[in-house]
């Protein structure tokens, strides 16, 4: 998949404007963000890019500030070499899980080791939403449970769920790059009980799960939550991430309407992962 890299040069109150701008951009389809000095680099699939929506965000931006943006198309290529050249570092979460690429050596021996070779610029576990979901998964009993990883990316979450004892798992993503990369990562980690499919929430069909993970973005979660709840077994759990702390009331209201109750929240740099349970 082709991606655009949009660079926003921020000339005042970078940290505050960066947080608000990232949130606004996430609402129009931007998938990943990287701080570089006083600039915010934002990444979006080429097919989803719309300069008019960006201009509208800037025009109606709620904070006084000065920033301009420039756009460049990224190469459609294997990103392993790029990550290695840029010193992509292993990640350690709660001293229980280490996430590394196959080129890393000498990482700590922890309870769980996940090998991820990203075939795109995103999905390594560095983003706050992914690490917060992982922290949830490290605490939850998944033994013998059926699991859906919606918007699976590299399938890092499905891999950990399998390592934590989940029985049968389905990983779905709309991006064929993610499907190919997921299949490679499953092989690297010797995971054999995860099925990977190309599609969206409608792809779930009539299948049911004890535990559903959806790490996407606020608008898609709000749109697709009825599909998730329909596919959730009685007393099952839904773990959602990809949104900010201030978005929780909106997400929780829809979850409550569908019969779910908020159980716990994990937060990192204002990004959150929220666990809900079926109470019907």
C-alpha positions in Angstrom: 0.0 0.0 0.0 1.2 3.5 -0.9 1.5 6.0 2.0 1.8 9.8 2.2 4.0 11.3 4.8 2.7 14.7 5.8 5.1 17.0 7.7 3.5 19.6 9.9 6.0 22.3 11.0 4.8 23.7 14.4 6.2 27.0 15.5 4.6 27.5 18.9 3.6 25.4 21.9 4.6 22.2 20.1 3.6 19.6 22.7 0.1 20.8 23.2 -0.6 21.6 19.6 0.9 18.2 18.6 -1.5 16.3 20.8 -4.6 18.1 19.5 -3.4 18.0 15.9 -2.7 14.2 16.1 -6.2 13.7 17.5 -7.8 15.7 14.7 -5.8 13.9 12.0 -6.7 10.5 13.4 -10.3 11.4 12.8 -9.7 11.8 9.0 -7.7 8.6 8.5 -4.1 9.2 9.6 -2.7 6.0 11.1 0.6 6.9 12.7 2.6 9.8 14.0 6.2 10.6 14.7 7.7 13.6 16.4 10.9 15.0 14.8 12.2 18.1 16.5 9.5 20.8 16.1 7.7 18.9 13.4 5.0 16.2 13.5 5.2 13.6 10.8 1.8 12.0 10.0 1.2 8.9 7.8 -1.9 8.1 5.8 -2.7 5.6 3.0 -2.5 7.4 -0.3 -6.1 6.5 -1.2 -7.4 8.1 2.0 -5.5 11.4 1.6 -7.7 14.5 1.2 -5.9 17.9 1.4 -9.3 19.7 1.8 -9.9 17.9 5.1 -6.4 18.9 6.3 -7.0 22.5 5.3 -10.3 22.5 7.1 -8.6 21.2 10.3 -6.1 24.0 10.1 -8.7 26.7 9.4 -10.9 25.6 12.3 -8.0 24.7 14.7 -9.1 25.5 18.3 -5.6 26.7 19.4 -3.8 29.7 18.3 -0.6 28.7 16.6 1.4 28.7 13.4 2.1 25.6 11.4 2.4 24.7 7.7 2.5 21.3 6.1 4.2 19.5 3.2 3.4 16.2 1.6 5.6 13.5 0.0 4.8 10.0 -1.2 6.6 7.2 0.5 8.1 4.3 -1.4 6.1 1.1 -1.4 8.8 -1.2 -0.2 9.9 -3.6 2.5 10.6 -1.4 5.6 12.9 -3.9 7.5 16.0 -2.2 6.3 14.7 1.2 7.1 13.9 0.3 10.6 17.3 -1.3 11.1 19.1 1.8 9.7 17.1 4.0 12.0 18.0 1.9 15.1 14.6 0.4 15.6 14.9 -0.7 19.3 13.4 -3.7 21.0 10.5 -3.0 23.3 10.1 -4.3 26.8 6.6 -4.1 28.4 6.0 -4.6 32.1 9.2 -6.8 32.3 7.2 -9.7 30.9 7.2 -9.2 27.2 10.0 -8.3 24.8 9.2 -7.3 21.2 12.1 -7.4 18.7 12.9 -7.8 15.1 14.8 -10.8 13.8 18.0 -8.7 13.4 18.1 -7.9 17.1 20.5 -10.0 19.3 21.1 -10.1 23.0 17.6 -9.0 24.1 16.5 -10.0 27.7 15.0 -13.4 28.2 11.5 -12.7 29.4 8.3 -14.7 29.7 7.1 -13.7 26.2 9.3 -12.9 23.2 7.6 -11.7 20.0 9.5 -11.3 16.8 8.1 -8.8 14.4 9.5 -7.9 11.0 7.4 -5.0 9.7 6.8 -5.0 6.0 5.5 -1.4 6.3 6.3 1.7 8.4 3.9 0.9 11.2 2.8 -1.9 13.5 6.0 -2.7 15.5 4.4 -2.2 19.0 6.1 1.2 19.6 2.8 3.1 19.4 1.1 3.9 22.8 -2.1 2.2 21.8 -0.4 -1.1 21.0 1.7 -1.1 24.2 -1.4 -0.3 26.3 -3.3 -3.2 24.7 -0.4 -5.5 25.3 -0.4 -4.5 29.0 -4.0 -5.5 29.2 -3.4 -8.8 27.5 -0.6 -9.6 29.9 -3.1 -9.4 32.8 -6.1 -11.2 31.3 -6.7 -14.9 31.4 -7.0 -16.0 27.7 -6.6 -19.7 28.2 -8.9 -21.7 26.0 -10.7 -18.6 24.7 -11.6 -17.7 21.1 -10.1 -14.3 20.0 -10.6 -11.8 17.2 -7.9 -9.3 16.4 -9.7 -6.6 14.4 -7.4 -4.3 12.4 -4.6 -6.7 13.1 -1.7 -4.9 11.3 1.3 -7.1 12.0 -0.8 -9.4 14.1 1.4 -8.7 17.1 -1.7 -8.7 19.4 -3.0 -12.0 18.0 0.5 -13.5 18.5 0.6 -12.5 22.2 -3.0 -13.7 22.7 -2.0 -17.1 21.3 1.1 -17.2 23.5 -1.2 -16.4 26.5 -3.2 -19.6 25.8 -6.0 -18.5 23.5 -7.4 -21.4 21.6 -8.6 -20.3 18.1 -7.8 -16.8 16.8 -8.9 -14.8 13.8 -7.0 -11.7 12.6 -8.6 -9.3 10.1 -7.3 -6.2 8.3 -8.3 -4.2 5.2 -4.7 -3.9 4.0 -3.2 -6.8 1.9 0.3 -5.7 3.1 -0.9 -6.4 6.6 -2.1 -9.8 5.6 1.2 -10.8 4.1 3.2 -9.4 6.9 0.9 -11.1 9.5 1.5 -14.5 7.9 5.3 -14.0 8.0 5.2 -12.9 11.6 3.1 -15.9 12.6 5.7 -18.2 11.0 8.5 -16.4 12.8 6.8 -17.0 16.1 5.7 -20.5 15.3 2.0 -19.6 15.9 -0.3 -22.1 14.2 -3.8 -21.3 15.6 -4.3 -17.8 14.0 -6.3 -17.4 10.7 -5.6 -14.2 8.8 -8.3 -12.7 6.5 -8.6 -9.6 4.4 -11.6 -7.5 5.1 -13.5 -5.2 7.5 -16.0 -5.7 10.3 -18.5 -7.2 7.9 -16.0 -10.0 7.3 -16.7 -11.3 10.8 -20.1 -12.6 9.6 -21.8 -15.0 12.0 -18.7 -16.1 13.9 -18.5 -15.5 17.6 -15.6 -14.9 20.0 -14.9 -14.8 23.8 -12.5 -11.9 23.4 -12.3 -9.2 20.7 -9.4 -6.7 20.3 -10.0 -3.7 18.1 -7.1 -1.3 17.9 -8.2 1.1 15.1 -9.4 4.7 15.6 -12.4 6.4 17.3 -14.7 6.9 14.3 -14.3 3.3 13.0 -14.8 1.9 16.5 -18.0 3.9 16.9 -19.2 2.7 13.5 -18.3 -0.9 13.9 -19.0 -1.6 17.5 -22.4 -3.1 16.8 -20.6 -5.8 14.6 -18.2 -6.5 17.5 -21.0 -6.8 20.1 -23.1 -9.0 17.8 -20.1 -11.4 17.5 -19.2 -11.4 21.2 -20.1 -14.5 23.2 -22.2 -14.1 26.4 -20.0 -12.5 29.1 -17.3 -11.9 26.6 -14.9 -9.0 26.6 -14.1 -6.2 24.0 -10.8 -4.4 24.3 -10.6 -1.2 22.2 -7.9 1.3 21.5 -6.8 3.9 19.0 -8.3 7.0 20.7 -7.6 9.6 23.3 -8.6 9.9 27.0 -11.1 12.6 26.1 -12.8 10.2 23.7 -13.7 7.7 26.4 -17.1 9.2 27.3 -18.2 8.9 23.6 -16.9 5.4 23.3 -18.3 4.3 26.7 -21.8 5.7 25.9 -22.0 3.6 22.7 -20.7 0.6 24.5 -23.2 1.0 27.3 -26.0 1.3 24.7 -24.9 -2.0 23.3 -24.9 -3.7 26.7 -21.2 -3.4 27.6 -19.7 -2.2 30.9 -16.3 -0.5 31.2 -13.9 -2.6 33.3 -10.5 -1.0 33.1 -8.4 1.7 31.3 -4.7 1.9 30.5 -3.3 5.2 29.4 0.0 6.3 27.9 0.7 9.9 26.6 -3.1 10.5 26.6 -3.7 7.4 24.3 -5.9 4.8 26.0 -6.9 1.2 25.7 -10.3 0.4 27.4 -11.6 -3.0 28.4 -15.4 -3.6 28.3 -17.4 -6.7 29.2 -20.8 -8.0 28.1 -23.3 -7.5 30.9 -26.4 -8.7 29.0 
